């Protein structure tokens, strides 16, 4: 039961970080959005969730692009662009 409770907390934390990131991005507070999107990306990577990893990498690419940090944007865009990668195994 502890594992289920812990997993639910992880999902809740991920969702809260995602909401904070979206709100910050909409308000053009890109440094804050990056902070929260990075938390989301780390969580997705730990969970080995490829689609979530791609999603959050794409959001980071958007934020870095808006901040004119093209090298970082390109890095995260490449990570998000692994759409051709198999989702299982």
JOWO-V826312 format. One record per residue. SS is DSSP state (alpha for helix, beta for strand, coil for the rest). NEAR is the number of other C-alpha atoms within 10 Angstrom. D_FIRST is the distance of its C-alpha to the first C-alpha in Angstrom with 1 decimal. Layout:
ss=SS near=NEAR d_first=D_FIRST
ss=SS near=NEAR d_first=D_FIRST
This chain:
ss=coil near=6 d_first=0.0
ss=alpha near=7 d_first=3.8
ss=alpha near=8 d_first=5.4
ss=alpha near=9 d_first=5.2
ss=alpha near=10 d_first=6.2
ss=alpha near=11 d_first=8.5
ss=alpha near=12 d_first=9.9
ss=alpha near=12 d_first=10.7
ss=alpha near=12 d_first=12.4
ss=alpha near=14 d_first=14.3
ss=alpha near=14 d_first=15.5
ss=alpha near=12 d_first=16.6
ss=alpha near=15 d_first=18.3
ss=alpha near=20 d_first=20.0
ss=alpha near=13 d_first=21.2
ss=alpha near=14 d_first=22.5
ss=alpha near=19 d_first=24.4
ss=alpha near=20 d_first=25.7
ss=alpha near=15 d_first=27.1
ss=alpha near=17 d_first=28.6
ss=alpha near=27 d_first=30.2
ss=alpha near=20 d_first=31.6
ss=alpha near=15 d_first=33.1
ss=alpha near=18 d_first=34.6
ss=alpha near=22 d_first=36.1
ss=alpha near=11 d_first=37.6
ss=coil near=11 d_first=39.2
ss=coil near=14 d_first=40.6
ss=coil near=15 d_first=38.7
ss=alpha near=23 d_first=38.0
ss=alpha near=15 d_first=37.3
ss=alpha near=18 d_first=34.4
ss=alpha near=26 d_first=33.3
ss=alpha near=22 d_first=33.4
ss=alpha near=15 d_first=31.2
ss=alpha near=24 d_first=28.4
ss=alpha near=28 d_first=29.0
ss=alpha near=19 d_first=28.7
ss=alpha near=18 d_first=25.3
ss=alpha near=24 d_first=24.3
ss=alpha near=23 d_first=26.1
ss=alpha near=15 d_first=24.4
ss=alpha near=19 d_first=20.9
ss=alpha near=21 d_first=22.2
ss=alpha near=15 d_first=23.6
ss=alpha near=10 d_first=20.5
ss=coil near=12 d_first=18.7
ss=coil near=11 d_first=21.8
ss=coil near=14 d_first=22.4
ss=alpha near=17 d_first=26.2
ss=alpha near=15 d_first=27.0
ss=alpha near=17 d_first=25.2
ss=alpha near=22 d_first=27.0
ss=alpha near=22 d_first=30.2
ss=alpha near=19 d_first=29.8
ss=alpha near=26 d_first=29.2
ss=alpha near=25 d_first=31.9
ss=alpha near=23 d_first=34.2
ss=alpha near=24 d_first=33.5
ss=alpha near=29 d_first=34.2
ss=alpha near=25 d_first=37.4
ss=alpha near=21 d_first=38.5
ss=alpha near=25 d_first=38.0
ss=alpha near=23 d_first=39.9
ss=alpha near=18 d_first=42.6
ss=alpha near=14 d_first=43.0
ss=coil near=15 d_first=43.4
ss=coil near=11 d_first=46.1
ss=coil near=13 d_first=44.1
ss=alpha near=15 d_first=45.0
ss=alpha near=12 d_first=44.1
ss=alpha near=16 d_first=40.5
ss=alpha near=22 d_first=40.4
ss=alpha near=17 d_first=41.7
ss=alpha near=16 d_first=39.0
ss=alpha near=22 d_first=36.2
ss=alpha near=23 d_first=38.1
ss=alpha near=15 d_first=38.4
ss=alpha near=17 d_first=34.6
ss=alpha near=21 d_first=34.1
ss=coil near=14 d_first=36.9
ss=alpha near=14 d_first=35.1
ss=alpha near=12 d_first=34.9
ss=alpha near=6 d_first=36.7
ss=coil near=9 d_first=34.0
ss=coil near=8 d_first=32.0
ss=coil near=10 d_first=28.5
ss=coil near=6 d_first=27.2
ss=coil near=4 d_first=28.0
